[in-house]
Amino acid sequence: MSYGMKTFYNGSSFPRDQIPIQVGDAFFQGVLDAITAGWRVCSYFGVPNSSGAMLYCIMSARGGSGILGIVATAVGRSFPSLAELCPQLHLFEREIAEQCLTRPEGHPWFKPVRFQKPLIEGEGFWSGSDGGGLLPGVMDFYRVEGDAVHEVAVGPVHAGIIEPGHFRFQCHGEEVFHLEIALGFQHRGIERALIGGPTPRTIHQMETIAGDTTVGHGQAYCMNMESLGGIFASPRAETVRSIALELERLANHTGDLGAISGDVGYLPTASFCGRIRGDFLNMTAQLCGSRFGRGLLRPGGIGYDCDLALVEELHRRLHSAREDLAGAVQLLWDTPSVMARLEDVGIVTEADARNIGLVGPAARACGLNRDVRRDHPFGLFRMSQIPVITIATGDVAARTRLRWLEAERSMDFIDEQVRHLPRGGYCNQLKEVSADRCAVALTEGWRGEICHVALTDGQGCFERYKIVDPSFHNWSGLGLALRGQQISDFPLCNKSFNLSYCGFDL
């Protein structure tokens, strides 16, 4: 069943007048029915107007069919909240309120997401604490009552160089009853800045959505621009893109394996992985001159070609890094005191992961079998698959082991692709962007699913460009992982998710 949605495949674009506009409760009931049947929300956002907003919901079908769906509805200054029945919608609804000045009536925990200016000029933007405005102006926190309960507040300013985020723990002794996470302190305004594009600077904005996911977000943007412009990247370009995406995954998974080791005080693996992460970053720099992949992906293909000498060098470096990483990680598995510290800590159950919509390694470590590279294949992954790995325990040990298993598969994949790099051109000229169209692109970044939605107006400019970083789905998972844990487990659990602050603050 399509539940009143238009269905399509990843990387497609289509005229906006083909998007079904459901009236009244039909939209909300259809979304609720689809979620109940196993569909999952990839993006839920609004385009504000003078009377309210047009809401759009992008959903992924269950069962690996590769089908995506989109449906829309027009609302006024309020709309019914589904968050109590579908927790995966709770942040999306709060974001819609903040950006479009329309309130989700009945939202169970209505509060700011980012304290940003709305996408449309108007009154009521987080305008005071008296409750008289459209939106509340105070950041209220959940409180556990009791004489023996105490509260620990951390941040948003931290004693280090990490980005701002506020963590509020409700504790009984050392046990955490509840962790509430407040983000959005950077006020980046990226989605607002993209309206009216694309411009020559748009690709550079995409590369800085989350700096450690430059390739993941760049891939999604290029897919949208190519579908809107009616062009295709060459097989050679798609292969280099996929190599860069997996190098990005390897660099970050390796860094996380080292950081998790450091958080339990096991310095051998921490030290080795810190250096090996640099080896993978340097491989990306070999492709384009940037360790984070900036300048490599461009609409229509890639910005730099690969010659035979570069391919041979990548193959040599990959072989060396693989041996080093295998040895460093084996030290973890062979040290009982390390494994005892990782096992049964920070558990998120499969049911909770499904309810809140976890994606990426955090979801797969809870037993959820989902991966965009297989479920909604794009680029080279339409022809060459990487096996999807799941672990059922949902603890820090699972999130750690999954990183290594995924790294092994990524190294296998890169080794195969550099040996058989297709010939031909590497960049096609981008044509004009089509007017009055919608384009949707999903990629599997190293943290999980990335979703970009482009809506163009009559002149072919972005009326709205909606971005969902995997961290937007997964921060709630960190809060659940701390329930019933010792407060001293927070750094370890936090690192086992390693979510993005800037990717959330758009």
N, C-alpha and C positions, 0 to 999 in steps of 0.2 A: 504494500500500500504506500502511496505517496503522501497521504494526509494533507491533501490540498496544496502540496508544494510542486514547484517546477523541479524536475530532476535533471542532473547533468553530471559531467565528469571533471575531475581535477584539471585545472589549467584552461578551462573553457571560458568563453565570453559570449554574451547573448544580448539582444535588445532588452532594455529595461521594461518595455511594455509587455514582455513575456512573463514577468514576475507576477504570480498570482497575488492579488490584494484582497485578503479576507476581511470581512466586515464584522466588527464587534467581537463577540465571544468565540466565533468560529476560528479565528486565528489562535487564540490562547488555548482553546480546547484541542485544536489540531496539534500544537506544539506539545501539550501535555500528553496526548495520546501517543505521539511519536516517541517521546522519551520513555513512556511506559512500555512501549513495544521494543525498546532497545536502541533507538536512535540516540545520537549524542550531539550536543550543541557545540559547534566549532566557533561560532561568532553570533552575537546578538547585540545589535546596536541601533542607533537612531540617526535620522537626518532631520534636524530641527527646522521648523517653519514658524510662521507668525502665529499660528493657532495651536501648535503642539509639536508633533513629530511624526515622521513615517518610520515605523520600526521594521527592521529586517532581521530574519533569523536564518542562519546557515547551519544545516545539520548533516551529519554523516550517518549513513545507513549501517545497520549491523550486518554481520555475516561476511564481511570482506567482499561485498559486491562491487565496490568501487563507486557507488552512487552517492552523490551529494544532493541536497535539496535546499531550496530557498523559497521563502514565503514572506509576505509583508502585510502590514496593516497601518491604517492612519489612526492616531490617537490625539486627544486634546491635552489638557494639563494634568491628566492622570491616566493610569492604566492599571489593570489588575495584576498584582504580583503573583508569580508562580513559585517563588523561591522556597516557600514553606514545604511545598510538595516536591519540588525539584531543586535541591540545594546547589546543583551546578550552575544555576541561573542567578544566584544571589549577588555576586559581584557585578555581573552584566547589568542587572537592573539598577543597581546603585550608580553605575557608570552612566547609564542612559539618563537618569535623573540629573546627574551633575552636568552632563554635556548638553542636554536638550531641554532642561527645565520642565520636565514632566515627571510626576511622582508615581512610583509603584505603590498603589494602595494595598495595605496589608502586608508589606514587607516586614519580616520578623526582626530585622536588626538594621534599620535604615540609618545610614550615617555616611559621611564623606568617603570618597575613594582617594581623591588627590587634591581637593581644595583648589581646583583650577577654575579659571573663567570658563563659562559655557561656550559652545560653538556658535551661539546666536546671542546677540545683545538682548538684555532683559533684566528685570528686577528679580530678586529672590535668590541670588547666588550665595549660598551659605551665609545668609544675611542676619546673623545674630542668634542669640540663644533663647529668645523668648518663645520660640515655636510658632510665631505668627507669620513667618515667611513661607514660601513654597518649600524651601529646603532648610534643614536644621543647620545651625552655625556652630555647634559645639561637638567635639569628638568625645562621645560618651563611651565608656568601657564596661564590659560585663564584669560583675562583681559577685564573688562567692561570699556569703555572709557567715559569720561564726567567730567566736572569740579567739580560736586558735588559728584562724586563717589570716595569712598576711599577703601583701602584694609587693611584687618586685617589678619595678619599671626600669627598662634599659633603652637608651637612645632617645631621640633619633641621632644625637651626636655621639659617636663612638670613640673610644681611645685607640684610634688606628686610622687607616686610610680607606676603610670601606665606606660605601655610600650610606646615606641616612635611612634609617628604619627604626620604628618604635616597637618594642616587644613588651607586653604587659602580662606578667605571670601571676596567677592566683594559686597560692601554695598553702599546704598544711605541712609544716616542718620543711623537709626537703622534697616532698611529693608535689608535683604540679597537677592541680585540678583542671586548670584551663590556661591556655596561652592565646592571647589576642594580638594580632599583628596589624600595625598601621603603617602604610607606605605612602608614597606620593609627595614627598617633601621637596623634590627637585623642581617641580612645576615646569617640566620640559616643554609641553605644548606642541609635540611633534605632529600629532594628527591635525591640529588646527593649522599648523604651518604648511601642511601638504595640500590644503584646499586651494584650488586654482591652478595646481600643477598639471602635468609634470613640467619641470623646469630643468636646466642643466645641473642644478644643485640637488635635485631630488634623489638621484642615486647615491649621493654622498650622505644625505640624511638617512637613507635606508641602511647604509653600512654602519651607522652609529646608533641604530635603535637599541641594540645590545652589542657592545664592542666585541665580546667573545663569541658572537653569533653572526659575524659579518657575512659569511657565506650563506648561512641559512636564510636570513632575511633578504639578502641580495638575490638569491635564487627565486624566492617568492615574488619579489618585485619584477624581476626580469620575465618570469612566466606571465604575469599580468600584462606587462607592456607588449610582449610578443603576441599574446592573444588579441589585445586591443588593436595592435598594428597589423595583424594578419601576416606575421612572419614567423619563421622557425629558426632555432639555433641548429647549427650543423651537428652531425654525429661527433665530430672531433671536439667541438665546443662543449657538447653535453657530457662527453667523457671527462674532459678536464674539470668541468663543474662538479661532477660527482666525485672525482678524486679529491678536489678541494674540500667538499662537504665532509668527506670521511676523514681527511686530515684534521679538520676542525674538531670533529668528534674525538679523534685520537688524542689531540693535544689537551682537550678539556677533561676527558676521562682519565688520562694519565695524571694530570694535575690534581684531580679529585682523589685518585687513589693515594697520591702522596700526602695530600692534606688530611685525609681521614687517618692515615697512619700517624701523622704528626699530632692529631687531636687525641690519640690514645698513647702518645709518648713513645711511639716506635720509630726511631729516627733513621734506621738504615733505609727502609722503603721510602720514607719521606724525602730523604736526601737524593736517592737515586731518581725518583720520579720527577723531582723538581728539575733535574738536569735533562731527563729524557723528554719531558714536556717541551723543553726548548728545542730538542731535535726535531720534533714534529712541526713546531712553529717555523723552524728554519726551512723545512721542506716546503711549506706554503710560501715562504719568502722566495724560494727558488723559482716558484711559478710566476710571481708578480712583483717582487721587491718589497712586499709588506708581510710581516709575520702573521697578521690577522686577516690577510686576503683582500685588503682594500685595493681597488683598481682592477681586480681580476674579472669579476662578473660584470657584464654590460648587456643591456637589452639587445638581442640579436646574436649574442655569442659571448666571447671573452675578450678581454683587453690585451692579452699577451698570448702568443703562440708558444708551443713547446717544440724544441728541436730534438734530434736524436741524442745529443750529448746530455741534455737536461733529463730526458727519460732514463738514460742509463744511470745518471747520478741519483735520481729519485729512487730507483730500484736498489742501488747500493746502500743508500742511507736508510731505506725502509728495512732492509735485511738486518742491518746493524742495530737499529732501534728496537726491532722485534726481539732480538736475543736479549738485549739489556732489560727491556720491560718485563719479559717472561721471568728472568732471574729475580728482578726486584719484587715482583708481585708474589712469586713463589715463597719468598721469605714470610709474607703475611700468612699464607695458608699453613705454613709449617710451624707457626709460633702459637701454641695453645693459649697463652695469656692474651694475645691480640684477639684471637677469635672469640674468646670468652667475653671480651669487652664489646664486641660487635653484635653477638647473637642475642636475640630477644630484647633488643633495645630499639625504641622508636618504631613500634609496630603499627602499621596501617593495614586494616583488613581489606580483603578484596571487595566486600560489600560497600565499605566506606569509600574506597577508591572509586568505585563505579558511581556512587551517589554524588560525589563532589566533582566528578569529571577529570580525574587525574590523567595525565598524558606522559608519554616518553618513558625513560627508564624508571621513574618513580612509579608509574602505573604497571609496567612490566614486572617490577620487583614485587608487586602485590598479586601477581597472577593474571593481570589483564593483558590479553593477547591483542595489542593494537600497535600499529606502526604504519605511518603514512607511506613509507617506501614500498610496502606491500599492499596495504589496503586501498591507497589512492595513488598508484605509481605515477611518477613524473620523470621526465628526462630519460637518462640511461636506465633508471630503475623499471621502466616499462619492459626492458629486455633482459636485464641482469638483476637477479634478486639477491638480497642478503638475508639469510635465515633470521627469523624473529625468535628471540630467547625470552622466556618468562621464568620467574622463580616465585614460589607461592608464599614464602614466609613473611614478606612485607616489612622486614626489619632492616637495621643498618647493614647487617651482614649481607642481606640480599641485594641491597642497593650497591654495595661495594663489589660483590662478586659479579653482578650483572655488568658493571662497567668493564671488568676485565674480559668477560665473555664477548661483549660487543666489540671491544677493541680487537680481539682476535679475528672476528669476522670482518671488521673493517680493513685490517691489514691484509687478509686474504683477498678481499675485493680490490684494493688498490694494487696489489701485486699483479693480479690478473689484468687490470685495465692498463697499467703502464706497459705491459708486454704487448698489448694489442691496440695501441692508440690508432684510431682511424685516420686516414689521410683526408686531405681536402682543406677548405677554407675554415677560418675560425671566427669570423664575425660578419653578419649580414646587416645591411643598412636598415635602420628603423624607419618605418613609414609614419605617417600622421596617425595619431590616436583617434579611434572611431568615436563618434558622438553618441550620446544616449545609450550607453551600453553598461553592462555589469560584467566584471571579470573576477573570478575567484581562484586563488592559488593556495595550495597546502604543500608544505615541505616538512620533512622530519629533521629538525635541528637536533643538536646533541642533547638539549634538555627535553625535546619532544616536539609536538605538533606546533607549527607556525601557520597562521592563517592570515592572508591578506585579501581584502575585498576592495575593488575599485569601482566607483560609480561615476561615470562621466556625464557631463551636461550637454546641452545642444551645441556647444563649441568644442567639444572634445577635451574639456578641462575636468579635473577632479572636483566633483561636487562633494564627494566624501571619499576618504581613503581610510579604511578601518584595518587596524593591525591587532592581532592577538598573539602575544608572545606566550610560550608554554608556561612561563612563570605565573601568568595571570590565572591559569587553571590550578597551579600546584602549590601556591603559598598556603592555601587552606589545609593541604595535606601535612605540611610541617606543623601546623597547630594541632592537628589530630595526633600526630606522632608523639607529641610531648605529654599527652594526657596519661596520668598514672606513672610518669617517669620521674626520676630525680632531676632537679633543676640543673645539676651539674652535667646532665646528659645533653643539654641544649646545644652547646657548640658542636658536638659530634653529630647530633641529628640534623642540625642546620647544614653542616658541611655535606652530609650524605644526600641532601636535596640540592644544595648549591644553586639556589635560585637567583634570578636577576632582579636587582632593585630598579635599574634604569629601564629594563625591558618592560617592567610593570608601569613605570611612570611615563605614560605617553600623552 
